[in-house]
Amino acid sequence: MLSPLITLLIPALLSVSEPPVVPHTLRVASVQMEVTDDLDRNLARILRGIDEARCAGARVVLFPETALSGFSKETIAALDWKRLEGAIQQVAEAVKKSDIYAFYGCATPSGAAKPYNTAILVGPDGNEVTRYHKMAPEPWFEPGDHLAYFEIDGIPCTAILCHDERFPELVRIPVLKGAEVCFYLSYEINSLPKALQKMEGYRAQLIARAVENNIWVLQSNGVGPLGETAAASLGQSRFVAPDGTVAEEAPALVDTMIVRDIEPSRASRGNALESLGVKPLGEWWRAGIAQTLPSDAAPEQATAPAKSQAKLALMRGVPVKWDLKNNFDMFLRMAAEAASKKADIFITPECWLDGYAAPDKASTVEKLRGIAQNLESSPYLQRVAAEARSRNMYICFGFTSLENGKIFNAAGLWDRTGKLIGVYHKTHMQTHDLQFSPGEALPVWDTEWGKVGIMICADRRWPETARTLRLKGARLILNPTYGMHHEKNEWWMRTRGYENQCFIAFAHPNVGFVVDPGGDIAAKEESDSPGVLLCDVDLAEARDDNHLRNRRPELYGVITEPKRPN
């Protein structure tokens, strides 16, 4: 049975569609400021903080609880609501001028006798994105009636205010929906001895909210009143990473600002999602989700936890051109070997089914069309799906496809249930590939391990191919291939892994190897004999730091121009 707190949390959370590409980093500034009873003084500090954050290149600037209105019972009782509304408008205008997001605390009317203790998020256009009202407020505030769920540049987020930190459910439910970042606005006002006594507890709770959900928790805490010893909020604003590491921390009792680039992709939400599989908690959480989330939003988000550990199996062997049966029989033997060693993802070389027949001198478009596979009716592809299902592993299988009257150099990706979750068409054609229609997209697909992308053979020559897949979120790129497996090829592939800080699995008839995010060879086997290379990878190592974070895309426009160099 659910607690009353859960059942009363929210009637609904907004369902927001994701844009196709989410930024890999988000620069956040937290302004640790004195929260006073002087509206004009608070406003001036907030406006200055917005400008300081803009100068620091921040996309989001965070301020403490009641940073604008002031906090105390006497201050709230004496508020001039018309003046406050004017100050709220000035903040919105400053945010629009700076072209960033600003999240700040302020008392707001509730329609009842007491106001809300509110966190207001303003977007770069100067319009409000959301308001969240403190769920467990002080007696002079009205309790809130909904949880926070919103997006910043496509990144799902939530927010809590000060004492809310003590209720894990207020963060957990939005995380089960998809939130990767929790903004925490606080003003931890206590007598100075009490503040020192509670200091470690405040820090521990913040770390707990981050690590128990594997999300970012970003805090702005008020300081002061400065110069007084009767009561104080110590500050010590913090940014806590999804593993519980305190990534940034401001000093105590200082007006200051901390800035950091966070990587939303590190927020796996794994511990939160794993709770759905813990009996009897799983059913308890599902009941809570059903009561507090829209029915069309909960099931897709609240599934199995994202994984980082995967065992890759790269097939090696020289196929026979045009001999579909012989090649498929070898695939079945190698798939059985991979499954016996508990592989998670099995990858064949390029166009494995027909032995990459296109370069054969006897090849014609008509002859290729005769061995091309229809996605709906091919018995071979149906058997691939059955193998994925019975072997309990993902399969990336190379073949020539026939789709809408065109033939493609294709690689399909099937999941453990045998579902075809995507087909990639080779995009960069060489002389011997001109019989194929070129692919028109560089897709990535959701898997147990997050986004996975595919590039085929020569696609790897163009840095833009792997970079695009990585920017779309792929921590793992599968590379079925047939040609070029010399030493220089390893240099190129190691560069692709290093510059994109991701894993690349190179599956060739004569050699298989896996490149890690540091540009090193994680595993390699080379032989003319059929075999399977196994490699355990930890996709959490695919980080987004300087190689991706410090890009200057505003300078790269020429890359997308259709003109060829002279």
Order of alpha helices (4+ residues) and beta strands (2+ residues): alpha-beta-alpha-beta-alpha-alpha-beta-beta-beta-beta-beta-alpha-beta-alpha-beta-beta-beta-beta-beta-beta-alpha-alpha-alpha-beta-alpha-beta-alpha-beta-alpha-beta-beta-beta-beta-beta-alpha-beta-alpha-beta-beta-beta-beta-alpha
